[in-house]
């Protein structure tokens, strides 16, 4: 019987310098209740904030002790004291902000929301603009910093499960679709499923093929392609990683709610399963993990922690960007890497539209990683 190490690196590596001056663009829920709470806990330095609604920016500044409030994001970007931009606006507005930000030499790093853009063409432009300006760009794919997902990555890397055979995510949730999404037909996979696709990439790398199906959500009145979605990533090893994203979940009055996110990974040597604590927000409910392995027969291992996905994971997404600025390295969740997540999202929509499995060409990854991408899509 082999001793199993339950000391998993769930906490992010912090930069040596925590006082980079951060300019915050946006003051909605994700900034006010997640980013800024996490930054305060980590000892980071939000220095200025702006919002489409000035009163919201002032309220967030007062709550979190931010010294400066600007009337517009253009004014904030021009402040030469700002070193890092934290953008938390609808993703269809990120490109215009980045186009302006790259003109200013004092900006050293930019953290963008996911999705990086509403299509991969605009996402590529964001990445290329930042690279040309020498600005580090990170993407807030924060599920990579959920504590159970971080621990699962360590379990896989240590070989406790052996070769992965099947990975699944099952989400039952009722999202609030932001108003800007009403003009786009691509909905669930681009805005929620992208978390699961990116987590699969973090855990297992890039697949060879993608199969996706979807139907409209009866609750969502505006036009959309994918309300309820199921997609499977096929790997060269024969691993299948599949997610069922159900946003119907609860038909309404007269029925009981059953909201959750579960995941499970089965391998040749063991099995792990867990839950994501997010559906219970704002209650601080840690994600869970349990695993069993042939390396310690007859046992279930159940590591536990008191940290939670929302808001604690947002320490990690900013920390990885600050470390990249400090060390002049590529962020762990860098823009160039995120283009592969965007490419997989597009492959899902192509599979849905053409009712077939789509090859995720090896050239897609090599072109993006080697900086030779041209055109709208090599799919």
Number of C-alpha atoms within 10 A of each C-alpha: 7 9 7 13 11 13 9 15 12 20 16 17 12 16 19 11 11 16 14 20 17 24 29 31 25 24 27 17 11 17 22 21 16 18 24 27 19 21 22 14 11 17 12 21 18 26 21 24 29 27 22 15 13 17 14 17 26 21 15 23 23 13 12 16 15 21 12 16 24 20 16 15 21 14 11 22 28 16 15 11 16 22 21 28 26 22 24 24 19 18 20 16 15 21 21 10 17 20 13 14 25 22 14 16 13 17 25 24 28 27 25 26 20 22 26 30 22 22 18 21 15 16 22 23 15 24 23 17 19 21 15 9 15 15 23 24 27 31 25 27 25 23 22 25 24 27 29 29 25 20 21 25 19 19 19 18 13 12 16 24 24 19 15 21 18 17 23 19 23 18 23 20 19 16 11 8 12 8 8 11 18 15 11 12 14 20 22 23 26 25 16 16 22 20 20 25 27 25 23 23 20 18 18 17 10 21 24 15 21 25 21 25 19 21 13 19 20 11 13 15 9 12 16 18 19 22 22 22 23 21 23 22 26 21 18 10 11 13 19 19 25 23 22 20 25 20 25 18 17 17 13 10 7 7 8 9 13 10 16 17 19 18 21 19 21 20 19 15 16 20 22 23 20 20 21 23 23 21 18 13 12 11 11 15 18 21 22 21 23 17 21 20 22 16 17 15 11 8 11 13 15 14 14 14 13 9 17 22 24 28 24 22 25 26 27 26 25 31 23 24 29 28 20 21 22 16 12 12 13 18 24 19 23 22 27 23 20 26 22 22 27 25 20 27 26 19 22 30 24 18 21 22 13 11 12 14 19 21 16 23 13 12 12 19 18 13 13 19 14 9 10 9 16 11 7 11 12 14 14
